[in-house]
């Protein structure tokens, strides 16, 4: 009788991007003779919809899953989870959690507590908040760091009725204390089997991109990032593995391996779009990038990636155009050079950022500026530095993205916020952070951050003469909401592209934008 593992993906509602990690781990287990299946919460309406949040703030073009015949699930996520367990009969539940999704994951596990099925949790939250994860009595084991070898060793031990407590990367409770085993050396990315997306429903492969819905697969080009941004877990991974194993977490896979996986994905999943999982996509030498382009030119499937401004050159943008790069996000993050360097941890000039956005924006590649507000010790004036840095290049961008700082476990800026008294150490980031700041700062209130969040794109794209009205629209009272709605209607008519405006009107007429979403509240 085979040993069955049910992966659980407690995702936010319709936040569509099939998780590469679960698909890869499922492949690891299936290659060793285990059975694997997935319960995916993405299509359920009962959870927070982060994509709609981005649309309502003009951070993204409206989209409609119904264009591809995909409907949200109206059934109860907890009922369906139990049904999945009863039909699949897993020997082990493996739940993949990031901090935003931990609350939903915990509720799902609680709903099936009576089944007494052992549970292992994995994901970045388990690495940097092991104590909080294992304080949950519904979770038996937590995997810290990379999971490919650990999940296989754990499943082999449990299947063979051997003690799991010698498995590296594993943490567990013993005699009222948390025990954490040593950490395995880093895996060679070329040795990881290709992700198995067949464990997901067919609909899971479809995701919104620039207002349309595409059948999308993700490919990992390199793992980790060598930079030290204070809001990002990737920097923490470098320090964690340096301490535990003496290794640097960031490494590249061979382009030969990439070429083989690309061919496999095209033949087996027929993607219409590809997303490259790389914190900084262009961290390739000139020779490596030329080889990548040569490989990809045989397919030319539209693709999307993220990169840092200092990696963008005119030659590379032209080469990306030639192989059908459709979307390229460039991190701006903060507009004040000193604050960006000393607090945010990004060591580059405004000139480099503006030049990169201009280079991509003048090409046929769609681009977005990524911005964050509400950092520890940020002020209103500093947020306006970010707004003002966006204004000269907003004409090159299809979207101007603004998110509120999330104090994730493992990041240096979370530590700063706690030490400054802006955040309690017990706080866990959840989906509410899409709408409101978690920091309680004396010089910048939660209400100010929330108001600037909903008006950020208006400040960037509208003329200075409109700024007094926009400032009043920041206020989250009746008058402020009324003015916000008036400006929002004008913004749609005058300051968005015709393509974006057409899609917004179509969404509103079809009822896909609720009144709360139009108000910037839900």
TAJOSUL-V669950 format. One record per run of one state. SS is the DSSP state (~ for helix, > for strand, _ for the rest). FROM is the first residue (numbers start at 0). LEN is the number of residues. Records with the same first field share a line. If there is no record, write none. Layout:
SS = FROM-LEN, FROM-LEN
//
This chain:
_ = 0-3, 9-10, 31-3, 40-3, 44-5, 56-8, 68-4, 73-3, 88-3, 96-2, 111-1, 115-2, 122-1, 128-1, 134-6, 143-4, 159-10, 174-2, 180-8, 191-5, 199-2, 209-2, 220-1, 223-9, 245-5, 252-2, 269-3, 277-8, 296-6, 307-1, 311-2, 322-2, 333-3, 344-5, 361-4, 373-6, 391-2, 396-2, 404-7, 419-11, 434-11, 461-2, 473-4, 494-3, 509-5, 518-4
> = 3-6, 34-6, 43-1, 72-1, 91-5, 117-5, 140-3, 169-5, 176-4, 205-4, 211-9, 221-2, 250-2, 272-5, 302-5, 324-9, 365-8, 398-6
~ = 19-12, 49-7, 64-4, 76-12, 98-13, 112-3, 123-5, 129-5, 147-12, 188-3, 196-3, 201-4, 232-13, 254-15, 285-11, 308-3, 313-9, 336-8, 349-12, 379-12, 393-3, 411-8, 430-4, 445-16, 463-10, 477-17, 497-12, 514-4
//
